[in-house]
Amino acid sequence: MPKVTVIELDVAARLALQQGYEKGHSPAFRKRCQMILLKSQGRTSSEIGQIVGSCEMSVHNWVHRYQAEGIAGLRTKPGRGRQAILQECDLEVVQAAVKEHRQRLSVARAELEITLGKSFCRKTLADFVKKTVGVINASANVPGKSRTRRFTP
């Protein structure tokens, strides 16, 4: 029988883990809190892996990280994933190019690729413009929606 590591939790730590499991924003964070709660009940890592749908090694890694960093160690650290090609620092240049070529985004994209020295597709530019459309429209003095007249008999 393998040696089972039991995590001793005080009342505050158990309460914090239970709240993280029940109300955490990220499904991954909730799953990690559940792993630690199950480990505090004296379950083996293979049992916990079967319950939460993870491998035994992953359970070991999260237990060690919890022991080293506490509940903050169960959160996903920032900086994961692919970084965006167009960022906040490029906003002014993109704004000027889109303002100049409002109806032809492909022309604006070609001009921006030369100016910024970055290669990207038209969809990347369109998504960036949609994300920052409030800033671009506010600065370009674009009028808002006009009121529609209603016929009332």
C-alpha positions, 0 to 999 in steps of 0.5 A: 500500500502506497504512503498517503500524504494527508494535508492538515487544514485549519478551519480558515484554510478549509473554509477558503478552499471550500469557497474556492471550490464552490464559487471560484471563477475558473473551473481549473481553480475549482478543480485544484481546490477540490484536489486539496480538499480530497487530499485532506480527507486522506485519499490517495492521489490515484483516487483523487485523479479518478474523481476529478479526471486528472492524472496522479502526477498532476495531483502530486504537483498541485499538492506540492504547489499548495504546500509551498504557496498556499491557496494563491498557488492554486491560481493560474499564473498570469502570462499563460497562452499566446500573446496578442499580436496587436497590443495597447501600445499599437492603438494610436497607429492602428487608429490612424490607419483605420481612420484613413482607410475606414472602408478598406481594412485590407489596405489599412492592414498592409500599411500597418504591417509595414509601419509596425513590422508585424505580420498579421491577417485581416481578421486579427486587425478586425478583432482588434478594432472591434475590441477597441472600437469604443476608443477609436469611435470616441476619438474620431468624433463618430456620431452616435445612433440617431433617434428614430421617429415613431408614428403614433396614430 
